[in-house]
């Protein structure tokens, strides 16, 4: 059994004490193998792995732990509770030089939860980069794993986070992504991208000649620079889409066309928003919303509004998202989802340059972009980051200083600074911070805290409110659903404008043509906000006898959203403005 669990290279053995007899095993412990005396071997054939991948591969979540047991347990429980449905999950716990109680508890956690495919790795590196690499190797040992998440042990995963990250990671780039890349590369904003700007965008500063050759096939007028019509010959008859009423599209191109390096065909990794993740923090930390710095040992951590939970923050991010990904040069290491193909191409974390941790995720991101891969932040996914401390503040500052000096030596042409600029200048992250600032204050913060689901009913200006809305006050109060109504389309009165500035409603119910136009616009801008037509009769979504669903279920997208809305809406609600 021990031989069957061994990796393809020699491994160190550790003495492990758990619920079974003490035994000497390779440092990878598979819960399934300990529970079963026989079964299928871990190594599957390539054909078997391919068949599994056709239905969506397994995501391995690597969590590196250095004590901090309580926050790790919170992270694990939230991870298992929120990663249900179609996402197949394997947890890889790397216990790096942990104390006795932490090791004893976490080596048996998966078994106690009945999770037979999870893996535990014991190391004594006292180094994040070395320990995380052990976890990556263990995760990639199974051929059905197509993505690996590096997740901090002090995070609180939210509903749908893994599905949201996977959807973006494995989606092909769009014309909107090309427009974002062109704008990011055009640093001087003269509506032209030169070879120098293109080289800097791909983190190859000083390699202008190579990128001059790359742009030549697209440079129709031969001026040595790219214009937007050259990289995007426009198609015709394109429907309006998005918040900014985009009515254009590029002519078809081959799937592997990277448009002179502006549009990588595939993403290497994606990240999420958080309350404490550098440029991925929403809203931007201010003295009003920032926790006292001393309480978190120097970190800027956004405090959640009163009555909010990590799930509330995740719901706010989903509602505020426009459906666009944010092009990134770096990703904060608190949560990164990496594709297996990218790991195979780029390699593991550079533990030689960053033996003590810190800076290794930036280094990996730079290597990925330089190799032709893309990186992105998903504004619709938010994970709460508690920022507990596994190391002392003095030790952390020492490690950061060493990592900074090592990065300057390795990337001496400013590659890390160019990558950071891409993340810092992202318009989609700026928009996410602005929307979050509105959601986190005033009545919007109270509305999001009031119930796990909310609906806004748009009453036609000058028209009598429908009977079903007038009679809704008779329905008993319940904290599962929050409902408000407003007047839309009136010449002198329009009370809906303030409600629609920042999305806090999961459903927008129209009662007439003006409301329908408004609802469809907000739905196009924020795809997770579902429009329900209530112009003719009381919509079944407000029926107290409607089938009840889990409050955490996210609204559906697409043409079937309105038809399915009745099933998605919780059965009971309370009226905010009877």
N, C-alpha and C positions, 0 to 999 in steps of 0.2 A: 504493500500500500504506500509506503514511504517512497519507494522508487517510482511508483506511478505518479506521485505528486511532484516529483522533482522537475526543475526547470531544465532547459536544454544546456545550461552551463552549470559548472559546479556551484553549489550553494552552501552557505553557512548553516549550521544547525543550531537550534536553540532548545533549551529545556523548557517545556511548556506544561503548566499545571492547569487543568480544567476540570470538567465534570467526569472525565474519563481517567483511567490510570495514567500516571506520569509516563511519558514516552518521549523518545528523542526523534524529532521529525525535521524535515527541511523547514525553513522559516516560513514557507507558504503553507498555511493550514486551511483546508477546504472543509467547511462544515458538512457538506454532503458526504464527503469521503469518510469522515469520522462517524457519521450516522449509518452509513451503508457499508457492509462488508464486501459487497459486490455491486456491479453496475457497469454502465458504459464508461469507457475511459474518457478523461478530460479532453484529450486531443481528438477532434473530429476530423474527418476527411474534408478536403477542400470543397467537394461537391455538397456534402452535408451543410457546411458553413454557408455556401452560396444559397442553398435553398432556404435557410433560415433568414439570411439577409434580405431575400426578396420580400419577406413580410415585415421588414424592419428589424435591424439588428439589435443586439443587447447594448445598453449603455452601462459601462462600469464607472462607478463614482468612487474616486480615490480620496479618502479623508486621512490626512496625516495628523497624528495626535501626539502631543507632548504634555501629558497630564491634562488638567482642566476637564475633569471627568464630567461634571454636571452639565457644562455647555455642550460637550460632545454627545451626551445622552439626549439632550434636547434636539440637537441637530439630527441625530439618527432617527428619533421618533418622528420628527417632522418630515424627514426624507421619505420614510416608508409610508407615512400617512398621505403624502401628496403625490407620490409617483405611482398612481394607480392607472387603470385603463389599459391603453394599447402599448404604453411604454414598458419595455422589459428592462429590469434593473438588477444590477449586481453591485453589492457594496464591497469595496476593498479597504479594509482598515489597516493603516500602517501605524503601529505602536512604536514610536521612536523613543527609546530610553525612558519609558514611562515607569512610574512607581508601582509598587505591588498592588494596591487597591485598584488602580486604573487598569492595569493589565488583567487582573483577575476578573473584573467586571466586563471588560470589552471583549475578551477572548471568548466569552460565552454568550454575548448579547444576541448574536444571530441565531444561535441554537435555541435560546429561550424564546425567540420570536418565531421559531419554525421556519427560518430562512436557510435553506440547505445549500444554496449556491454561493453564499458570501465567502469572502476570503479574509484571513487575518495574516498580516506580515509583521514579524517582530524584528526590530533593528535597534542598534545602539549607536547611531551616528551622531545624535544631537544636532542634526543638520536637516533643514527642510528639503533642500535640493537633492541630497543623497537619499533621504527617506522617500520623497515623492517619486524618484526614479525607481526605487524598489516597488512602489505601488503600481507605477506604469507597466513595469515588466510583468508583474503578477496579473494585471488586468488584461494585457495583450496575450497572455498565455492561452486564453480561450479564443478560438478563431471566429466565433459568432459575435464578438465584440466589435462594433464598428465606430464607436465613439467613447471617449474617456473624459469624465469631468473631474477636474481638480477642484475640490471644495474645501474651504476652511472649516475647521471643526466648531467654530463659534458663529456659524451662520444658521439661519432658520429658513429652510426651503419652503416655498409657497406653492399653492395649488397650481398645477400646470406648468411649472417652471421648466421642467425637463422637456416636455413636449414643445414648448415655445422655443427653446434654444435649438432643439433638434430640427424643427421645421425650417428655421432660418439657415442653420449650418448646411443642410443638404438641399436647399433650394437653389436653382440656377440664378445667376444675376439677371437683373431687369434693366430696361432702358432708364428707369429712374436712378438705379445704382450708377449707371454710366454718367448721368448728369451730375450726380453728387461727386463722382471721382474727377470729372472734368473741372468742376468748381474748386475742389480741394487742391488739385494740381496747379491751377491758375492762381498762384499766390499773389501776383501783382494786379489781378482782377482786370486785365486788359482784353479778356475774352479770347486769349490765345495761349496755348501751352507749348513752350519751347522744349528743346531736348534737355536743357539744364533743369527745367521745372519737372519734366517727366522723370529724369534720373533721381532727383531729390524725392519725388513722390514715391518711387519704388525703393527708396533708401539706398541708392547707389550714387552718392555724391561724387562728383569728379569724373564720372563715366559718361560724359555727354556724347562722345563719339558713338558709343554703342547704341544709345537711345536715339541718336539722330538717324541711325540706320533703321531702327524699329519704326520710327514715325514716317519714313519715306513712302511706304505704300499707301498711306492715308493722306499725305500732303499733296493734294491735287493741284494747288497753284504754285508749288515749289518754293515757297517762301521760308522753308525751314521751321515752320511752326504749325500746330494743329488748331483749327477753328472748330466750333461746334457743328456747323453743317458738314464738315469733312469727316468727323467721327460719327455723326448721326444723320445720314441722309433720311429725310422724313418720309414716313408712310402716310397714306391718306385714309380718310374716314375712320378716325380714331375717337372712341367715346370719351367724354370728360371723366376724369378720375381725380381722386385725392383732394386734400384741403385747398390746394392752390389752383384748382380747376384746370389741371393739365389736360390738354387736348391734342397732344402730339405723341408720336412714337417713331422709333427708328426703323428703317428698312430691315428686313430679316438678314441675319448673319449666322455663320456657322457657330456651333456650340463651343468650339475650342478657340474662337477668335477672341484674343485678349485686348483688341483695339490698342495696339502699340504699348501694352502694359497697363492701360488705364482700367481694364475690367478683367481681373483674374477670373477664370472660369469656375474656380471652386474656392470655398473658404477653408482656411486651416483651423480656425477657432472662433468662437463667439463668446461674448460676455453679457452680463446683466447690469441693471441699475441696482442701486442700494442706498441705504442711509449713511454709509461710510465706505466709499470706494473711490477716493480721489476725484477725477473728472467724470466718473460714472455716478457720482452722488447727486440725488435729487431730494428736495430742492437744494440750491446752493447754500452751504452753511453760512448762517448769519448770527449775530449776537442774540437774535430773537429765538431762533429755533435750534441753536447749537447747545448741546449739553456742556456743562462746565468742563473746560479742558483738563483740569486736574483730575476729574473723576474718571477719565479714560486715558490718562497718562499721555497727554499731548496730541491725541487724535481729534480731528474735527468730525463729530458724529451728530447727525441730525436727529433730534428728538421727535418721536411720533406725537401727533396731536392727541389730546385727551380722548380716551375711549377707543383709540385705534389699536389694532393688533398687527403683527406682520402680514396677516392675510388682507387687512384693510389697505395697507400700503401697496401690496401686490395688485389688488383690484383697482386702485387708483391709477397705477401704471398701465394696466390693461386698457382701462377706459380712455386714458389720455393718449395712448399710442395711435399713430397715424398709419401704421402698417409698413412704414419704411424702416430699413435698418440703417444704423449709423456707421459709416466707414471709419475704421480705426487703425492707428499705427501701433498702438499698444493696448493691452487689456489688463485690468487690475486682477491680480492673482487670487483674490478671495473666491472667485467662481469663474472658471474657464472650461468650456466644453470643446475638446479637441477631436478632430476626426482621426480615425486610425490611419488613413492614407497619409495625412499630413505628418503624423508622428513617424511613420515609416520613412517619409521623404526628408523631413527636417532633422529628426533624431530626438533624443531625450533632452532633458534639462542639462545645461552645462555645469556639472558638479565640480569640474576642475577649476573653472574661473570663479565660481560662486559656491565654495564649499560650505560656507556658513549660512546659506540662504540669503534672501533679499537680492533683487535684481535679476534672478534667473528667469522669471516670466517675461520681463522686458527683453532679455536677450533672445529667448525663444521666439517672441513675436517679431523681432527684427530679422532673425534668420528666416522665418517663414515668409515675410514680405519680400525679402531679397531673393528668395527662391521662386517667386512668382505666385504665391498664395495670397489670399485676401483675409482680412480680419474685420469683425463687425461687432458692435454692441446692439443688443435687441431691446429697444426702449419699452416694449410691452411686457418685459419680464423684470421683476423686482424681488430681490432676496434681502431679508433683514440681516444685518451684520452687527453682532453684539460687541465685537472688539474686546473680548476678554484677552488676558495676557498669559501666554505660555512661558514667555521669557521676561526678565526684568527689563525696565526701561533702559537701564545702563547697557545691558547686553544687546538690546535691540539697536540702540544708537551706534554701538560699536560695529555690529554686523552691517548696518546700513552704510556706514562710512567706508568700510572695506569694500563693499559691493560697488559703491559709487566710483571708487578709485579703480577697481578692476574693470568696470564698464568703460571708463575713459581710456584705459589702456587698450582694451580690445577693440572698441569702436571709436577710433581716434579721429575719424572724419565727421563726427557729429551725427551719426546715424540714429542714436537714441533720441537726441533732441529733435530731429526731423520727425521721428515717429510720434513723439509726445505732442508736437505741434498739430499733427493730424487729429489726434483725439481732442486736444484743447479747442480747436477751431470748428469742431463738428456742429453744423447748424441744427441737426436733429437732436443732439444732446442739449444744446442751448434751448430748443423748443421744449424738450421734456422737462428741463429745470423750470422754465417759465410756467408751464401748465401745472407742474407740481406745486409751485409757490402759491398758485390760486387755490388748488385743491386742499392744501395743508392749512389754510387760514379761513376765518369767518364761518359763515353758515355752511359753506361747502364741506369743511372739515367735520362739522356736526352732522351734516346729512350723510356723509360716508360712514360715520360712526354709528348712525341710528339703526341701521339694519344691513344685512349682507347683500341685499338687492334693492334697487330703487327704480321708480318709473316716473316719467314726466308726461302729463297729459296736456296736449296743446289744444286749447279751446279757440274756435274761430272768433275773431273780433267782430262784434256787432251781432253775433248769433247767440241764441239761447243755449246754455250748456246742456249737453245731453242728459236725459233722465238718469241714465246709469251712473253718471258722475255725481249728480245731485244726491242720489240715493246711497252713494257709497259710504257716506258718513255713518250709515246705520250698521255697517259692518264692524264687528268688534275689533279693538286694537290688538295688534300683535307685532312683535319686533322682528318679524321675518322679512317684511317688505315695507319700503318707505315710498309714499306717493305724494306728488305735488302736481298742481295744475297751474296753467298760466294762459294768458290771452295772447294770441299771435295774429299778426296781419292787420290790426286796427290802425286807422290813420293817426289817431291821437294817443292811443294807448297800446303799448306792446310790452307786456310784462315778462316775456320769455327771454329777452336779450341777455339779461344778467344770468339766467339759469344755464344758458348755452355757451357762455364764455369759456368755461372749463368743464369738461364732462364729468359729472358725478352720477349720472343716471344710466342704468344698464339698458333700459327700454324707453323709447320715445313713442307715445301713442298719439296718433293724429285723429282729429274728429272732423276734418274737412280738407278741401284742396290746398288752402294756404298752409295748414299744418303739415300736410303730406309733403309739400315741397321743402319745408323747413326740416322735417324729420329725415327725408332722404339725403339732404345736404349734410346733416350731422353724421348720418350713417356712412356716407362716402368718406367723410373726413376722419372719422374714428370707426373703423370696421367692427369693433366689438360692441358698439352701441346698436341695438336691434330696433328697427322700426316696426311697429304694429299698427295696422289700419283699424281704427275704431270709429270710422265715420258713419257707419250704418247702424251698428248695434253694439251693445256692451261687449267688448272683446273678452274672449274666454280666459285671457291671461289674468283678468281681474276677478274671475269667478272664484268664490271662496270654496267651491266644491271641485276646483281643478285639481288634477293629480299633483302630488307634492314631490319635489325633487330635492336633492342635496343643495344646500345654500351655496356651496363652493363651486357648483357647476357653472362654467363660463357660458355666456350666450353664444349661440352658433353663428357662423358666417354664411354668406351666400344667399342664393335664391330661396332656399328652404327655411331661412331664418324666421320669417314671419309666420309661416305655416307651423313651424315647430315651437314657436314662442309660448304657446299655451302649455306645453309640456315642461318648458324650462322655468316658468314662473312659479315661485313658491305659492302655496295655496292661500295663506293668510297674510294680511298686511295691516298696517295702521296708517291712518290718514294724518298727514302733517298739516294740512290746511282744510279742514272740513267746511 
